[in-house]
Amino acid sequence: MRDHTKLRAFELADELAIMIYQITTVFPKEEIYGLTSQMRRAAVSVPSDIVEGCARESQVEYLRFLEIAFGSLRELHYQFNLAKRLGYLKGDDFSNYDLKLVETEKVLGALIRSLRKI
């Protein structure tokens, strides 16, 4: 069994989930069951899938859950950009979040690539 708390990808994904919850609090009320809900679901899915993958015995299953987490991360990145284009994020609010999304994608992607080589 792997310890997810030792993974940089998990740390970043966890921070990102918190950030997404914080920024979506200012989204319009009519988005509560729309984009707000979708972004929060995707944001929580990333670290959750990393944790679940770490609990799996086989390397194949571990890798598969990391790939699912990466898919959710890409989904979140699109939703974030959509929220930005819709005007739900103002000014510099989005620059730090965008950097965190990109960093998380790079770290998780590198972890996945390293496991594929084994």
C-alpha positions in Angstrom: 0.0 0.0 0.0 1.3 3.4 -1.0 1.2 6.6 1.2 -0.6 9.3 -0.7 0.5 12.0 1.7 4.1 11.5 0.4 3.1 12.4 -3.2 3.6 16.0 -4.4 0.8 15.4 -6.9 -1.6 14.7 -4.0 -0.5 17.8 -2.1 -1.1 20.0 -5.1 -4.5 18.3 -5.9 -5.6 18.8 -2.3 -4.6 22.5 -2.4 -6.4 22.9 -5.7 -9.6 21.4 -4.3 -9.6 23.9 -1.5 -8.9 26.8 -3.9 -11.7 25.7 -6.2 -14.2 25.6 -3.3 -13.1 29.1 -2.3 -13.4 30.7 -5.7 -16.7 29.1 -6.5 -18.4 30.7 -3.5 -18.6 34.0 -5.6 -20.2 32.3 -8.6 -23.8 33.4 -9.4 -26.4 31.6 -7.4 -28.0 30.1 -10.6 -24.7 28.2 -11.1 -25.0 26.3 -7.8 -26.3 23.2 -9.6 -24.3 23.9 -12.8 -20.7 25.0 -13.1 -20.1 25.4 -9.4 -21.2 21.8 -8.7 -19.2 20.5 -11.7 -16.0 22.3 -10.7 -16.2 21.2 -7.1 -16.9 17.6 -8.1 -14.0 17.5 -10.5 -11.7 19.2 -8.0 -12.5 16.7 -5.3 -12.2 13.8 -7.7 -8.6 14.5 -8.4 -7.1 13.9 -4.9 -9.8 11.3 -4.2 -8.7 9.2 -7.1 -5.0 9.6 -6.2 -5.9 8.3 -2.7 -7.9 5.4 -4.0 -5.2 4.5 -6.4 -2.6 4.4 -3.6 -4.8 2.0 -1.8 -4.8 -0.5 -4.7 -2.4 -3.4 -4.6 -1.5 -3.7 -8.2 0.6 -1.2 -10.2 -1.8 -1.4 -13.1 -4.8 -0.4 -10.8 -2.7 2.4 -9.2 -1.8 3.8 -12.7 -5.4 3.6 -13.8 -6.6 5.7 -10.9 -3.9 8.2 -11.5 -5.0 8.4 -15.1 -8.6 8.9 -14.0 -7.4 11.7 -11.7 -5.6 13.3 -14.6 -8.8 13.2 -16.7 -10.7 15.0 -13.9 -7.9 17.5 -13.6 -8.1 18.3 -17.4 -11.9 18.6 -17.0 -11.5 21.0 -14.2 -9.0 23.1 -16.2 -11.6 23.5 -19.0 -14.3 24.4 -16.5 -12.0 26.9 -14.9 -11.3 28.6 -18.3 -15.0 28.5 -19.0 -15.7 30.3 -15.7 -13.1 32.9 -16.6 -14.6 33.5 -20.1 -18.1 33.8 -18.5 -16.7 36.5 -16.2 -17.1 34.7 -13.0 -13.5 35.2 -12.1 -12.3 38.8 -11.9 -8.9 40.4 -12.5 -5.9 38.6 -11.0 -8.1 36.1 -9.2 -7.5 33.5 -11.8 -3.7 33.8 -12.4 -2.7 31.9 -9.3 -5.3 29.3 -9.8 -4.3 28.8 -13.4 -0.7 28.3 -12.3 -1.7 25.8 -9.7 -3.8 23.9 -12.3 -0.8 23.8 -14.7 1.7 22.8 -12.0 -0.7 20.0 -10.8 -1.1 18.7 -14.4 2.7 18.7 -14.8 3.5 16.8 -11.6 0.7 14.3 -12.0 1.5 13.8 -15.6 5.2 13.2 -14.8 4.2 10.6 -12.1 2.0 8.8 -14.6 4.8 8.8 -17.2 7.3 7.5 -14.7 5.0 4.6 -13.7 4.4 3.7 -17.3 8.2 3.1 -17.7 8.3 0.5 -14.9 
